[in-house]
Amino acid sequence: MNSQRYIIVSLLLAIATFSGCQTGPVPPPPPDSTKYTIENTGKFVLLDQTMQSFISCTGLQERVLPDGRLEIVANVKNRENTPMKVQVNCVFKDEQGFSTGDETPFQTLTLPGNATLAVKFTSANNLARNFTVRARQPL
């Protein structure tokens, strides 16, 4: 009877040892899609080299308001799993690409891990025809 108990216990231990859960590496998040925004995302500039692997712009939308002012919506994405702070602003430009003197103050965003937030900018006057959205690390 003692040997039978020993065999059962050994068999249960062997089953428990060799039937553990198998887990593999966690796949990375899907890459940013710029399928429809490849032209617009060139107007997004990262001011800090260190942020290039952490922050991206997944899309920029622009529209002219009825009073002639330019409205911009930038989709800013945190590519890391951890929350991150970033400051963004917009410089409005004329047709030739020169600043109109209309620059928004930097806004601090707190981006959750692997999340995208939309940020809206509106020009103060109707001279703006172009723009650049800039991002940097908080000071």
Protein Blocks (a to p, Z undefined) as FASTA:
>chain_A
ZZmmmmmmmmmmmmmmmmcccdddddddddddfklmmmmmmmpccfbfklmmmpccfbdc
ddddfkopacdddddddfbfbdcddddddddddfkopaehiacddddddddehiacdddd
ddfbfkbfbdcddddddZZ
